[in-house]
């Protein structure tokens, strides 16, 4: 997870026929793991937790829903995945899984995940999960991604919803705390992916995807990254400011926010393409560390709190 190679799937060995690992690859397991992690943080914000089996079954349903979204995304994007170097060996463009089979796989998993979450938890959480899948597949993948450079800005809402889904699965409600976690991920998403987009400009250009660096240029993209980081730094400290995280989280969030601003400033003031590429790579890597650390700190604090140790 240290650089853009985290997203480079071109090194995956090509298998001659479909294998179980190909269907697992359709689920985008790395993205799915992030969804589960952030949904767990939302779960732990609840004043009290349901039975552990309900927690496990709910998180499993959320994970399956995230995987279903990934499969449907790969089904729809198979044409551009076949052109881009980092995605051309995905199961569908590589010819190991038929597109219709991937579509059926994603639809069935979507339905199963939503109804499972409804039965084991509550129907508000199930409706939110269904909306998340719909937003990612239809609004982002089928519409925004190929239409506008705002694809990441608006489409980022899908990736930001899991904490709200997790909280609602635990409580049957939505709280300001879960909305704050949504805000952190929502504001974090554009600078994170625009840093990657700077590194992959040629690949996105080869398939005519309107990513911000390709449409508005490097200068505008670097400015937008800096602006979003200026907004993200105080929002990242929001859980502490709102009183549902400790001063230790607050100090961590402030320190990481300052680090993020420093790297965004380096990227903005970089003078040549080589320096810009290096700064974008550092920005991308640190953004992953930023989000992971914030949610890890929050998760640890909440677990210790439920155990009466914090």
Protein Blocks (a to p, Z undefined) as FASTA:
>chain_A
ZZmklmmcklpccdfbdcfklmmmmnommlmmmmmmmmmmmmmmpmbdcdfklmmmmmmm
mmmmmmmmmmmmmmmmmmmmmmpmklmmgmklnopacfklmmmmmmmmmmmmmmmmmmmm
cmklmmmmmmmmmmmmmmmmmmmmmmpmklmmmmmmmmmmmmmmmmmmmnopacfklmmm
mmmmmmmmmmmmmmmmmmmmmmmmmnopacfklmnojklmmmmmmmmmmmmmmmmmmmmm
nopacfklmmmmmmmmmmmmmmmmmmmmpmbfklmmmmmmmmmmmmmmmmmmmmmmmmmm
mmmmmnopZZ
